[in-house]
């Protein structure tokens, strides 16, 4: 490969593929099934933190059953939004697991956004709320936009959506965006409490220091949070906790991500998918999903992107 440029796909080229949402769900679910079986190699992400509240992470993984191997190198800078720059940016490199040679380089912005929302939605699908009438979403930036789309995909019976963002224009924009794919009534509300209180499904995608209060969360509700600062700490020990990878979560606990400590984890998503652990067990319990983001999901989506771009079917050599 010496002297041969590595094929690259830009953010715009990836968006132009218009990948069907169900195919993305399928690819991510397969990766988590392998995770649940223990058939993956994925060390906890390592990183550097050039500024307070920021990170740049290295995320390698190998999923033998999918034939995908590689790494995401990704940064998170919440302050970038004020400058109209991406808060999440990075690259995914795919390697041939047979010879180790890299064969593609993909922009990570869309891959990160969609896989994060899909994982949250899979948790909700595996642990559905007792009722599916209302959804509250706090944080209407990039992650909020993808979360709303994916959550409504797995819960088509939702009839009422409440949106909140510290920048009201973000919530208004997302309300208009949602009209293109959902018949649900969508309203913009003035506070996190008005958004999340007694919602059947509550989701937080915030970069500030939102603190969800215990009395906001309805019995039988399912919630997910992918916040820069954990918004759900007041409910720790009072909800059934589901995550994507407990080892990763415990590593982040040591780094101080969860002030006061992380409570016992009921299950990982992969364990529920393979039937090793139950999801919802009764209608009154409150379930909270706190996925941290795994390289296996990034690589599953990146592989789907690359195969679609190259005109290959799943499992075909590139």
VENRAWO-V171782 format. One record per residue. PSI is psi in degrees with one decimal (none if undefined). NEAR is the number of other ideal C-beta (glycine too) atoms within 8 Angstrom. Layout:
psi=PSI near=NEAR
psi=PSI near=NEAR
This chain:
psi=0.0 near=5
psi=128.1 near=3
psi=-5.6 near=3
psi=121.2 near=5
psi=140.8 near=4
psi=126.3 near=8
psi=138.7 near=7
psi=148.2 near=9
psi=126.2 near=12
psi=169.5 near=7
psi=-44.6 near=8
psi=-38.6 near=6
psi=-37.6 near=9
psi=-44.8 near=13
psi=-37.1 near=8
psi=-14.9 near=6
psi=-20.8 near=9
psi=53.4 near=5
psi=133.0 near=9
psi=138.7 near=6
psi=-38.4 near=9
psi=-32.9 near=6
psi=-37.4 near=9
psi=-44.8 near=14
psi=-43.3 near=13
psi=-42.8 near=8
psi=-44.5 near=13
psi=-40.6 near=15
psi=-41.5 near=10
psi=-41.6 near=11
psi=-40.0 near=16
psi=-28.0 near=16
psi=-43.1 near=11
psi=-35.8 near=15
psi=-43.8 near=17
psi=-31.9 near=14
psi=-11.1 near=8
psi=18.8 near=5
psi=45.3 near=8
psi=164.5 near=12
psi=118.5 near=5
psi=98.1 near=11
psi=154.6 near=6
psi=141.1 near=6
psi=141.3 near=9
psi=159.5 near=6
psi=173.9 near=8
psi=160.5 near=5
psi=80.6 near=8
psi=-29.6 near=5
psi=157.5 near=6
psi=133.3 near=4
psi=9.0 near=6
psi=166.8 near=12
psi=156.0 near=8
psi=114.1 near=11
psi=144.7 near=12
psi=126.2 near=9
psi=87.0 near=13
psi=155.7 near=9
psi=160.3 near=15
psi=126.6 near=10
psi=94.7 near=15
psi=-41.8 near=9
psi=-27.3 near=7
psi=-9.3 near=12
psi=30.1 near=9
psi=135.8 near=12
psi=142.2 near=11
psi=-160.5 near=13
psi=144.4 near=11
psi=135.1 near=17
psi=109.6 near=12
psi=143.7 near=13
psi=150.0 near=10
psi=113.7 near=11
psi=89.3 near=10
psi=-31.8 near=10
psi=-16.1 near=9
psi=-27.0 near=9
psi=-32.8 near=10
psi=-21.3 near=5
psi=6.8 near=6
psi=34.3 near=4
psi=156.9 near=8
psi=135.2 near=7
psi=-26.9 near=13
psi=127.3 near=12
psi=153.1 near=10
psi=-167.5 near=12
psi=148.6 near=10
psi=128.5 near=16
psi=131.2 near=11
psi=132.7 near=16
psi=144.8 near=11
psi=117.3 near=11
psi=-15.0 near=9
psi=-33.0 near=4
psi=-3.7 near=4
psi=-3.7 near=6
psi=134.4 near=7
psi=139.0 near=11
psi=-7.4 near=9
psi=148.8 near=13
psi=123.2 near=11
psi=140.1 near=15
psi=139.2 near=13
psi=-3.4 near=15
psi=-54.6 near=11
psi=-39.8 near=10
psi=-45.4 near=16
psi=-43.6 near=14
psi=-47.5 near=12
psi=-39.8 near=12
psi=-33.4 near=15
psi=-46.5 near=15
psi=-38.1 near=14
psi=-42.2 near=14
psi=-44.6 near=16
psi=-44.8 near=16
psi=-34.2 near=14
psi=-38.9 near=15
psi=-44.1 near=14
psi=-39.6 near=16
psi=-37.4 near=9
psi=-24.6 near=11
psi=64.4 near=13
psi=152.9 near=11
psi=160.2 near=12
psi=-33.3 near=10
psi=155.1 near=6
psi=61.2 near=9
psi=-40.4 near=8
psi=149.8 near=12
psi=130.6 near=17
psi=128.8 near=14
psi=115.0 near=19
psi=122.8 near=16
psi=102.0 near=14
psi=31.8 near=15
psi=-148.5 near=12
psi=-49.6 near=9
psi=-40.4 near=12
psi=-41.3 near=17
psi=-47.8 near=11
psi=-34.5 near=12
psi=-43.4 near=17
psi=-45.0 near=16
psi=-45.9 near=12
psi=-36.8 near=15
psi=-40.4 near=17
psi=-25.3 near=15
psi=-40.5 near=10
psi=-13.8 near=10
psi=68.6 near=14
psi=-13.7 near=6
psi=-9.3 near=6
psi=126.5 near=16
psi=-15.0 near=7
psi=126.8 near=10
psi=133.0 near=16
psi=131.8 near=16
psi=139.3 near=16
psi=140.6 near=17
psi=147.6 near=13
psi=-27.2 near=3
psi=102.0 near=7
psi=-30.0 near=7
psi=-30.3 near=6
psi=-43.6 near=11
psi=-40.7 near=13
psi=-40.3 near=9
psi=-43.7 near=9
psi=-34.5 near=16
psi=-44.0 near=12
psi=-38.3 near=7
psi=-40.3 near=8
psi=-26.3 near=14
psi=-19.3 near=8
psi=-19.8 near=5
psi=0.3 near=6
psi=145.7 near=10
psi=-0.5 near=2
psi=148.7 near=11
psi=123.9 near=6
psi=125.9 near=12
psi=148.8 near=9
psi=128.9 near=10
psi=160.7 near=9
psi=-5.6 near=4
psi=158.4 near=7
psi=-38.4 near=9
psi=-43.5 near=8
psi=-27.6 near=10
psi=-46.8 near=14
psi=-23.2 near=15
psi=125.2 near=9
psi=29.8 near=6
psi=140.0 near=13
psi=-36.6 near=14
psi=125.7 near=16
psi=130.9 near=16
psi=137.8 near=16
psi=128.7 near=17
psi=56.2 near=14
psi=157.3 near=11
psi=-4.7 near=10
psi=-156.6 near=7
psi=51.0 near=5
psi=136.9 near=12
psi=110.4 near=7
psi=131.5 near=16
psi=148.3 near=7
psi=-40.1 near=8
psi=-3.4 near=5
psi=-29.2 near=10
psi=120.1 near=12
psi=141.9 near=8
psi=132.8 near=8
psi=-0.5 near=11
psi=154.5 near=15
psi=132.8 near=16
psi=154.6 near=16
psi=146.7 near=15
psi=129.2 near=14
psi=41.5 near=11
psi=153.1 near=12
psi=-41.4 near=8
psi=127.8 near=9
psi=120.3 near=10
psi=-7.6 near=13
psi=14.4 near=13
psi=-32.4 near=10
psi=-16.7 near=8
psi=-0.7 near=12
psi=133.0 near=13
psi=-5.9 near=5
psi=5.6 near=6
psi=159.8 near=13
psi=118.7 near=9
psi=128.5 near=12
psi=136.6 near=17
psi=177.3 near=14
psi=-30.7 near=14
psi=111.8 near=11
psi=-36.6 near=8
psi=-43.4 near=7
psi=-43.8 near=13
psi=-40.6 near=13
psi=-32.5 near=9
psi=-43.1 near=9
psi=-32.2 near=10
psi=-42.4 near=11
psi=-27.4 near=6
psi=1.3 near=6
psi=14.0 near=6
psi=-30.4 near=6
psi=90.0 near=11
psi=128.4 near=6
psi=-8.3 near=5
psi=155.1 near=7
psi=132.8 near=9
psi=174.8 near=7
psi=141.4 near=4
psi=126.1 near=11
psi=-45.5 near=7
psi=156.8 near=11
psi=153.1 near=14
psi=-45.5 near=18
psi=-35.3 near=13
psi=-36.9 near=10
psi=-40.5 near=16
psi=-35.0 near=12
psi=1.7 near=9
psi=10.4 near=5
psi=-26.0 near=7
psi=147.5 near=9
psi=158.6 near=6
psi=-117.8 near=11
psi=133.4 near=11
psi=-21.6 near=5
psi=160.6 near=5
psi=-18.5 near=7
psi=-17.6 near=6
psi=148.9 near=11
psi=127.3 near=14
psi=134.9 near=14
psi=124.1 near=14
psi=126.6 near=15
psi=75.1 near=12
psi=141.8 near=14
psi=-16.6 near=10
psi=115.2 near=12
psi=145.8 near=16
psi=-30.1 near=12
psi=-35.1 near=14
psi=-42.4 near=16
psi=-45.9 near=17
psi=-35.0 near=18
psi=-42.7 near=16
psi=-41.5 near=15
psi=-39.8 near=16
psi=-42.9 near=13
psi=-43.3 near=13
psi=-49.5 near=14
psi=-41.1 near=13
psi=-38.6 near=12
psi=-45.1 near=9
psi=-40.3 near=9
psi=-3.9 near=7
psi=26.5 near=4
psi=153.1 near=7
psi=165.1 near=5
psi=131.8 near=5
psi=-13.3 near=4
psi=146.0 near=7
psi=141.2 near=3
psi=none near=9
